[in-house]
Amino acid sequence: MKASIITRLFRGQVLSSDFFARHWLPVLICIVVIMVYITTKYTCQTNMEKIAALERTLEIVKQVGKPAKAGKTEQEKGQGESQTIKE
């Protein structure tokens, strides 16, 4: 029976510990570069999600904020008139 590539890898027939002993620096650099890439991609994705959520919130505030401001000015006018009548 032929051993699978995974079995051979775990037994050290494909990449032996001698390979890692000779090439430890390039292997370490590759691992660090991969980790930095993953971290940067995750940070960028989470920041883009935050930006999208803030843009949605801004649109909601813009839509809701305009009528509310107009309503406040009318209410303030009404309060000012009622105060003048009381005096």
N, C-alpha and C positions, 0 to 999 in steps of 0.2 A: 504494500500500500504506500502511496505517495503522501508524505506529510504536507499539511497545508502551510501556506506562507505565515499564518499567525503562529502556528506551532513552532515552525522553524525560527521565527523571530524571537519567541519567548525562550527557546533553547539556546539562542545566541549563534545560530548558524547564518543568519542574514546580516545582522549588525552585532558584532561581538563587543564585549567590554573593552577589548583592545582598541577597537575603532574609536570609541569615546575617549579612551585615555590619550590617544594620539591627536585627536581633533576636538578637544574639549572646548577650546576658545570659539571656534566657528559655530559649534553646536549651541553654546551659551548665548552667543550673539544672535543667532536665529531665534532662539526661544524668547529673548528679550524683545526683539523686533516684533515678533508675533504678539506678545503680550501688550506692547505699546499700541500696536494697530487695533487690537480688540478694545483696549481701554479708550482710545480716541474715538473709535466708531460708536461705542456705547455712550460716551459723553456727548458726542454730537447728536445722536439720536434722541437722547433724553432732553437736551436743550431745544431741539427742534419741536418736540412734543410740548414743552413748556411755552415756547413762542406761539404755537398754534392755539393752545388753551388761552393764552393771554389775548391773542387776536380775537378769539370768539367772545371772550369777556368784554373786550373793548367794543365790539360790534353791538353786544347786548346793551352795554351802558350808553352807547351813542343813541340807540333806538329808544331806550326807555328814558334816558336823561332829557331829551328835548321836550316831550310833553310835560314831564314833571316840573321842569323849570318854568314853563309857561303857566302851569297851574299854580305854582308858588307865587308868582308875581300877581296873579289875579287875587289869590287869597290875601297876600300882603296888602293889596289895594283895598280889599274889603275890610281888613282889620284897621287900616288907617282911617277909613271913612267912619267905622263904628266908634273909634276913639274920638274923632272930631265931633260926632253927634253927642257923645256922652259929656263932653266939655261944654 
